[in-house]
Amino acid sequence: MRARGLIITLILLTAAGVIPFTEASPERPLVVTSIAPVASIVQDAFGDSVEVVYIIPPGADPHEYQLTASQIELLRKADVIVTTGGHLPVEKKIAELKEEGTITGEALFLDDYKREGFRYLPERWYNDKDNPHGVWLDPANALAISRATEKALERANPAEAELYRARHRDFESRVGAIVEAYRALVGDNKTAVIQMPPDQYAIEWLGIRAVASIKPEEEVPAIGIDELLGTAEGTDLVVYAFDSPDQMKDAAKELAAKSGKPLAEITVFWSDRPYTEVLIENSAAVVKALGGGSGEILPAQRNDVGRYVAISLVVGIVLGVALGVILKK
C-alpha cells in the first residue's frame, strides 16, 4: 500500500508540474502572447527557460482590444510571439506588423499550429462554421501551440534547443497523463448544451458532443431557455463558464434547473495559473457533473484530482503513462 501511495503521489506531482526542472540559462528569450491562457501554456511548458508576457489584460474584451504604442514596442523586442491562431483584432494587427517588418521575431499563427495537429471544431448550432473561440481549452490544441513554440524557440536560440525539447517533453507527458485519466472516466455517446462556443473545446476531447449553445456566437442573440429546453432534456449535462457574464450564467443555471440536468462550471479565461492545473479542474468539474444530481452546480476542487486519478489507476489507464514520465526523470 505504501508503494502504491508513493506512485499516486508521484503521478499527481508530475501532472501538476511540481517535479522541479534543472537550472535555466540566464539568457531567456522573450515570448509575448496575445492572451493570458496561451501565456499559461507557454509558461507551463517551458518554465523559467523563457520570459512570458501577455498583451490583453484580464477582464478586457479580446474581440475589442487594440494594441497600445508600448505594446507594439514590446512586440518589437519579442523573440517569439504566440497567438490563438490569428482571428482576434490584436492578432490581425500583429500579422500586419510582421508583414511590414516592424516585428522581426518569430510570430506563430494558425498554419504553424495546424502542422502540429491543431484542429477547429464545427459550430453545429451555427452553420457548422469553424469555431475559433476557446481553442486552447482542448489539450490537443494546447500541445500544438506548445510544439510550434518549441520549434520557434529553437530557431531563436539554437544554443538552448535541447533545454526547450526537454521541457516540452515533460509538458507533453504531464498533459498526456491528465488526458488519459479523464478520458477513462467518461462513457460513450454523451452530449451537452453549452453556454457559449468556447465551452465546446473543454468537453469534446473528453468525448462529450456539444449539440447546442445558449449564445450561438458573439453577434447572435442568446436563444430563449424555453426554446432550448427540449434539446437540453435529451442531453447529459449543461456546461457554463464561471468567468462569463452574469446574465449568461443565470441562463445556464435556469436551463439546468428546468431540464433537470447537472450543471458543470468550467474556466475559459484565466491568468497566472499553470495550464495543467486548469485542465485538471475543468475536467474534474465535467466528470463530477456527469455523476452528480440534477441541476447541481459542481465546480472542480483541487482535491478531486486524487480521487479521479486513483480511479483511473484501478483500470490501468494512467499508470503506464505516469511511470514512464517518472522514469524519464
URCOR-V792737 format. One record per residue. N is the residue number from 1. SS is DSSP state (a for helix, b for strand, c for the rest). PSI is psi in whole degrees, -180 to 180 (999 if undefined). NEAR is the number of other C-alpha atoms within 12 Angstrom. Layout:
BEGIN
N/SS/PSI/NEAR + N/SS/PSI/NEAR
END
This chain:
BEGIN
1/c/-38/7 + 2/a/-40/8 + 3/a/-43/9 + 4/a/-40/15 + 5/a/-39/15 + 6/a/-43/15 + 7/a/-46/27 + 8/a/-42/31 + 9/a/-45/25 + 10/a/-38/31 + 11/a/-45/39 + 12/a/-40/38 + 13/a/-41/25 + 14/a/-47/35 + 15/a/-32/41 + 16/c/-2/34 + 17/c/25/34 + 18/c/-29/20 + 19/c/125/22 + 20/c/155/18 + 21/c/168/24 + 22/c/170/15 + 23/c/138/15 + 24/c/159/21 + 25/c/142/21 + 26/c/-21/11 + 27/c/95/17 + 28/c/124/25 + 29/b/150/36 + 30/b/122/33 + 31/b/122/43 + 32/b/127/41 + 33/b/160/43 + 34/c/-41/46 + 35/c/163/41 + 36/a/-42/34 + 37/a/-36/42 + 38/a/-37/47 + 39/a/-37/42 + 40/a/-32/38 + 41/a/-49/49 + 42/a/-44/50 + 43/a/-41/38 + 44/a/-37/41 + 45/a/-39/43 + 46/a/-5/45 + 47/a/-138/34 + 48/a/12/25 + 49/a/-10/34 + 50/b/159/35 + 51/b/124/30 + 52/b/131/37 + 53/b/140/33 + 54/b/156/36 + 55/c/-54/38 + 56/c/119/32 + 57/c/152/25 + 58/c/137/19 + 59/c/-19/18 + 60/c/149/17 + 61/c/114/19 + 62/c/-19/29 + 63/c/-8/22 + 64/c/-18/16 + 65/c/141/22 + 66/c/148/23 + 67/c/142/26 + 68/c/167/16 + 69/a/-40/11 + 70/a/-32/12 + 71/a/-33/26 + 72/a/-39/26 + 73/a/-39/18 + 74/a/-43/28 + 75/a/-33/38 + 76/a/-26/25 + 77/a/-12/22 + 78/c/141/34 + 79/c/-38/33 + 80/b/137/43 + 81/b/127/50 + 82/b/121/51 + 83/c/179/46 + 84/c/-5/47 + 85/c/-31/39 + 86/c/5/30 + 87/c/-17/24 + 88/c/150/28 + 89/a/-42/23 + 90/a/-41/33 + 91/a/-34/35 + 92/a/-38/25 + 93/a/-39/26 + 94/a/-43/43 + 95/a/-40/30 + 96/a/-44/18 + 97/a/-36/24 + 98/a/-44/24 + 99/a/-37/15 + 100/a/-5/11 + 101/c/1/15 + 102/c/-38/21 + 103/c/130/26 + 104/c/-14/24 + 105/c/171/30 + 106/b/131/38 + 107/b/126/44 + 108/b/132/39 + 109/c/-170/32 + 110/a/-46/29 + 111/a/-35/20 + 112/a/-38/29 + 113/a/-37/33 + 114/a/-34/23 + 115/c/-18/19 + 116/c/10/23 + 117/c/10/21 + 118/c/145/30 + 119/c/145/33 + 120/c/143/32 + 121/b/150/32 + 122/b/138/25 + 123/b/91/29 + 124/c/-25/21 + 125/c/1/30 + 126/c/67/24 + 127/c/19/12 + 128/c/22/17 + 129/b/159/16 + 130/b/137/22 + 131/b/108/29 + 132/c/4/33 + 133/c/130/34 + 134/c/24/37 + 135/a/-28/40 + 136/a/-16/46 + 137/a/-22/48 + 138/c/120/41 + 139/a/-28/43 + 140/a/-39/32 + 141/a/-39/36 + 142/a/-41/46 + 143/a/-36/39 + 144/a/-42/40 + 145/a/-43/45 + 146/a/-35/49 + 147/a/-44/36 + 148/a/-37/39 + 149/a/-41/47 + 150/a/-46/45 + 151/a/-38/30 + 152/a/-39/33 + 153/a/-39/40 + 154/a/-39/27 + 155/a/-37/21 + 156/a/-32/27 + 157/c/73/26 + 158/a/-28/17 + 159/a/-25/16 + 160/a/22/26 + 161/a/-43/23 + 162/a/-33/21 + 163/a/-46/29 + 164/a/-39/40 + 165/a/-43/26 + 166/a/-44/26 + 167/a/-43/37 + 168/a/-36/37 + 169/a/-42/26 + 170/a/-45/37 + 171/a/-45/40 + 172/a/-40/38 + 173/a/-41/34 + 174/a/-45/41 + 175/a/-42/44 + 176/a/-40/34 + 177/a/-41/43 + 178/a/-45/47 + 179/a/-48/39 + 180/a/-41/32 + 181/a/-49/39 + 182/a/-30/42 + 183/a/-33/31 + 184/c/-16/27 + 185/c/-1/34 + 186/c/126/32 + 187/c/-177/17 + 188/c/158/15 + 189/c/36/16 + 190/b/148/26 + 191/b/162/31 + 192/b/153/43 + 193/b/130/47 + 194/b/161/51 + 195/b/-48/50 + 196/b/162/45 + 197/a/-38/43 + 198/a/-30/39 + 199/a/-24/49 + 200/a/-39/47 + 201/a/-15/43 + 202/a/-14/49 + 203/a/-28/48 + 204/a/-28/37 + 205/a/-22/34 + 206/a/-9/36 + 207/c/16/26 + 208/b/118/33 + 209/b/127/33 + 210/b/120/42 + 211/b/-15/37 + 212/b/158/40 + 213/b/133/41 + 214/b/-45/44 + 215/b/105/32 + 216/c/-39/34 + 217/c/169/28 + 218/c/-42/21 + 219/c/3/10 + 220/c/134/14 + 221/c/155/13 + 222/b/149/26 + 223/c/142/26 + 224/c/143/20 + 225/a/-44/29 + 226/a/-33/20 + 227/a/-31/17 + 228/a/-7/32 + 229/a/-46/27 + 230/a/-40/20 + 231/a/-46/30 + 232/a/-37/38 + 233/a/-24/28 + 234/c/5/22 + 235/c/-177/31 + 236/c/-23/39 + 237/b/169/47 + 238/b/137/57 + 239/b/134/59 + 240/b/165/49 + 241/b/131/40 + 242/c/-22/30 + 243/c/18/23 + 244/c/169/27 + 245/c/148/17 + 246/a/-39/14 + 247/a/-39/18 + 248/a/-37/28 + 249/a/-43/29 + 250/a/-38/21 + 251/a/-43/33 + 252/a/-42/47 + 253/a/-41/36 + 254/a/-42/31 + 255/a/-42/40 + 256/a/-44/43 + 257/a/-45/25 + 258/a/-33/25 + 259/a/-13/30 + 260/c/23/26 + 261/c/148/36 + 262/b/155/39 + 263/b/124/46 + 264/b/131/44 + 265/b/123/41 + 266/b/175/43 + 267/c/131/37 + 268/c/-49/38 + 269/c/135/36 + 270/c/169/32 + 271/c/148/28 + 272/c/36/23 + 273/c/146/24 + 274/c/143/30 + 275/a/-44/42 + 276/a/-32/43 + 277/a/-45/36 + 278/a/-37/38 + 279/a/-44/47 + 280/a/-47/46 + 281/a/-45/36 + 282/a/-44/43 + 283/a/-42/50 + 284/a/-38/41 + 285/a/-43/42 + 286/a/-45/50 + 287/a/-41/42 + 288/a/-42/35 + 289/a/-38/35 + 290/a/-26/35 + 291/c/8/23 + 292/c/-179/23 + 293/c/166/19 + 294/c/132/28 + 295/c/9/29 + 296/c/136/30 + 297/b/123/34 + 298/c/71/35 + 299/c/151/30 + 300/c/150/28 + 301/c/154/24 + 302/c/-33/22 + 303/c/-3/17 + 304/a/-29/25 + 305/a/-47/35 + 306/a/-43/28 + 307/a/-45/23 + 308/a/-36/38 + 309/a/-37/40 + 310/a/-41/30 + 311/a/-42/23 + 312/a/-35/29 + 313/a/-37/30 + 314/a/-40/18 + 315/c/6/18 + 316/c/24/18 + 317/c/-52/25 + 318/a/-27/37 + 319/a/-50/30 + 320/a/-43/23 + 321/a/-50/30 + 322/a/-39/37 + 323/a/-36/27 + 324/a/-42/22 + 325/a/-45/30 + 326/a/-42/27 + 327/a/-35/16 + 328/a/-33/15 + 329/c/999/18
END
